[in-house]
Amino acid sequence: MSYNSSEDKSAKMLGTIVVLAVLFGGLGYLFYWALPMLITFTSNILFLTIGLLVIGGVLFILLHPRTRFLIGSLIKSIFRKD
């Protein structure tokens, strides 16, 4: 039994739609399964970045003489006003 060209195209189109639906469904399920891990990983990276920036800023203030002097002068002027 042979298909004519329009039935063959319809069968190929239906097969393609089914394969894409299964593929996207599988990817959606995988994403749904991995989403909590991705959120945890992203928040950990965000907190690590913020922590390193704070540590870097504090080290810069402590190690750079001009900045240390300016911050010290700022703190002294704040406490003098009280």
Secondary structure, 3 states (H helix, E strand, C coil): CCCCHHHHHHHHHHHHHHHHHHHHHHHHHHHHHHHHHHHHHHHHHHHHHHHHHHHHHHHHHHHCHHHHHHHHHHHHHHHHCC
